[in-house]
């Protein structure tokens, strides 16, 4: 009922804004020519602008204010009862770089692990996705069936997929260790050893991300005219030369946005890390920046510190993905 009430309130506010804009634009200045040109665009954009202001701009501004406050588990009750947020200056920003957001690993260790996590996953996503797209593009029959089967990991709810994989990495009963035993290899404690924990998270996230890249690249490949390859073959160009001189340049408009999106999604992917490790004692062996931020806010209740931490992560990601 509370959700329905909130939705009704939002719709009511949007309708009120639309009514006010209609009255102002159509009746207040009827003789203004430039007003007449902008009446309909303004009214059409008003709900989106209102939604962005409520859901993005205001939370971001509040997050910035919270980063300079002194809110934690000891002061939040006073603030909720009408107290002031206070002012802490840049103390929390300095603490982000000089103290551990968790218990054992520093910010710089988390940053290095996040970079490794993002680079490894992105290379695997692009490499395997492009390879599968090239193979599918060569198929004359059954392309739709294979494409449907290969996209299942991405279409499946991520929570279901990750929890299923978590069971496969069970130290005693998981299929991965059973397979290792079958080939006479020693079993691995995937849940508590530092490197195996991180490796298992990478494997799961790679499996989840390949289908998206495959579908994007396949669409780009199918948009390239076959006449280019036929002309190159007549000129004696090898398959590698055709791939390097035709396929890659014409795929660039597809590769750049997909890699940018993949970087953002992988950098911020807390689901795999939390679901693979959060219920296994909450070890820090696979934590990246966003999972450490989550724990600092909701496990250690360091609200102002986590707000400053979030701003730092945002600035790092903005710098990485900013168009050159």
Secondary structure in CASP SS format (residue, H / E / C, confidence):
PFRMAT SS
TARGET T0000
AUTHOR 0000-0000-0000
METHOD secondary structure of the structure
MODEL  1
X C 1.00
X H 1.00
X H 1.00
X H 1.00
X H 1.00
X H 1.00
X H 1.00
X H 1.00
X H 1.00
X H 1.00
X H 1.00
X H 1.00
X H 1.00
X H 1.00
X H 1.00
X H 1.00
X H 1.00
X H 1.00
X H 1.00
X H 1.00
X H 1.00
X H 1.00
X H 1.00
X H 1.00
X H 1.00
X H 1.00
X H 1.00
X H 1.00
X C 1.00
X C 1.00
X C 1.00
X C 1.00
X H 1.00
X H 1.00
X H 1.00
X H 1.00
X H 1.00
X H 1.00
X H 1.00
X H 1.00
X H 1.00
X H 1.00
X H 1.00
X H 1.00
X H 1.00
X H 1.00
X H 1.00
X H 1.00
X H 1.00
X H 1.00
X H 1.00
X H 1.00
X H 1.00
X H 1.00
X H 1.00
X H 1.00
X H 1.00
X H 1.00
X H 1.00
X H 1.00
X H 1.00
X H 1.00
X H 1.00
X H 1.00
X H 1.00
X H 1.00
X H 1.00
X C 1.00
X C 1.00
X C 1.00
X C 1.00
X C 1.00
X C 1.00
X C 1.00
X C 1.00
X H 1.00
X H 1.00
X H 1.00
X H 1.00
X H 1.00
X C 1.00
X C 1.00
X C 1.00
X C 1.00
X C 1.00
X C 1.00
X C 1.00
X C 1.00
X C 1.00
X C 1.00
X H 1.00
X H 1.00
X H 1.00
X H 1.00
X H 1.00
X H 1.00
X H 1.00
X H 1.00
X C 1.00
X C 1.00
X C 1.00
X C 1.00
X C 1.00
X C 1.00
X C 1.00
X C 1.00
X H 1.00
X H 1.00
X H 1.00
X H 1.00
X H 1.00
X H 1.00
X H 1.00
X H 1.00
X H 1.00
X H 1.00
X H 1.00
X H 1.00
X H 1.00
X H 1.00
X H 1.00
X H 1.00
X H 1.00
X H 1.00
X H 1.00
X H 1.00
X H 1.00
X H 1.00
X H 1.00
X H 1.00
X H 1.00
X H 1.00
X H 1.00
X H 1.00
X H 1.00
X H 1.00
X H 1.00
X H 1.00
X C 1.00
X C 1.00
X C 1.00
X C 1.00
X H 1.00
X H 1.00
X H 1.00
X H 1.00
X H 1.00
X H 1.00
X H 1.00
X H 1.00
X C 1.00
X H 1.00
X H 1.00
X H 1.00
X H 1.00
X C 1.00
X C 1.00
X H 1.00
X H 1.00
X H 1.00
X H 1.00
X H 1.00
X H 1.00
X H 1.00
X H 1.00
X H 1.00
X H 1.00
X H 1.00
X C 1.00
X C 1.00
X C 1.00
X C 1.00
X C 1.00
X C 1.00
X H 1.00
X H 1.00
X H 1.00
X H 1.00
X H 1.00
X H 1.00
X H 1.00
X H 1.00
X C 1.00
X C 1.00
X C 1.00
X C 1.00
X C 1.00
X C 1.00
X C 1.00
X C 1.00
X C 1.00
X C 1.00
X C 1.00
X H 1.00
X H 1.00
X H 1.00
X H 1.00
X H 1.00
X H 1.00
X H 1.00
X H 1.00
X H 1.00
X H 1.00
X H 1.00
X H 1.00
X H 1.00
X H 1.00
X H 1.00
X H 1.00
X H 1.00
X H 1.00
X H 1.00
X H 1.00
X H 1.00
X H 1.00
X H 1.00
X H 1.00
X H 1.00
X H 1.00
X H 1.00
X H 1.00
X H 1.00
X C 1.00
X C 1.00
X C 1.00
X H 1.00
X H 1.00
X H 1.00
X H 1.00
X H 1.00
X H 1.00
X H 1.00
X H 1.00
X H 1.00
X C 1.00
X C 1.00
X C 1.00
X C 1.00
X H 1.00
X H 1.00
X H 1.00
X H 1.00
X H 1.00
X H 1.00
X H 1.00
X H 1.00
X H 1.00
X H 1.00
X H 1.00
X H 1.00
X H 1.00
X H 1.00
X H 1.00
X H 1.00
X H 1.00
X H 1.00
X H 1.00
X H 1.00
X H 1.00
X H 1.00
X H 1.00
X H 1.00
X H 1.00
X H 1.00
X H 1.00
X H 1.00
X H 1.00
X C 1.00
X C 1.00
X H 1.00
X H 1.00
X H 1.00
X H 1.00
X H 1.00
X H 1.00
X H 1.00
X H 1.00
X C 1.00
X C 1.00
X C 1.00
X C 1.00
X C 1.00
X C 1.00
X C 1.00
X C 1.00
X C 1.00
X C 1.00
X C 1.00
X H 1.00
X H 1.00
X H 1.00
X H 1.00
X H 1.00
X H 1.00
X H 1.00
X H 1.00
X H 1.00
X H 1.00
X C 1.00
X C 1.00
X C 1.00
X C 1.00
X H 1.00
X H 1.00
X H 1.00
X H 1.00
X H 1.00
X H 1.00
X H 1.00
X H 1.00
X H 1.00
X H 1.00
X H 1.00
X H 1.00
X H 1.00
X H 1.00
X H 1.00
X H 1.00
X H 1.00
X H 1.00
X H 1.00
X C 1.00
X C 1.00
X C 1.00
END
